Amino acid sequence: STTTITISPPSSADDYRQLASLLVSSFDAPQSCQQDDAVPMMERLQWDLYEKSLTEEFTYKRYVSLARKMRGKKYCLLVAKQIDMDSDDVSSSSLGRSNGVVGMVEMGMSLC
């Protein structure tokens, strides 16, 4: 099995959702929830059940809104997607199956 990273503009709402989830888990989660240390149960439960979903939804809406507003202007959002390809898939030159968004970049002045 081969793993490939492709970089392209988000092609679906699912790409934006995965991007929002990646950003929230990387930057917005409370420090105690990002580590595997003993986390107070109520704090972890509050983040997992309530705050995380609200933050992901807000981030998703922000990026979708920005992409709509900036369409046709010199702004570009690119996502890196991990794609796993089996040896059979490589020989038949199929695209493989995407495992999701693993990174992103925003460019203010670009020709995307």
Phi, psi and omega in degrees: 000136181245138177251130181236145175251126176247145179241123183201166173295153176302133185253354181204168176297328179297323176298317179294322179295317179295323177298314179299316179296319178297314180295317181295315181291333181276321190241334187259340182295141176303144183308321183291336180276341181279340182256162180267014179292174177293114182252136176305131186302317182294321179296315179294318180295317178300315180294311185294321186269334190234298189292321182299313182294322178294318180293319177297317180295317178299314180296318177301310181297322179297315181289321178295316178298316180297318179297321178292316181295322187266005181302129178085354178259178183276069177217142180215135173245123178241143177241147174260124180246137176272129179235124177266130179237125174285161180299328177292321180295322182295318182292329179268005179053038174277170184280347183080191180242137183278135176262357176118176182283129180242356179187171180202162174213140174249133177237126182283323180236103183210175179243033182296000000 
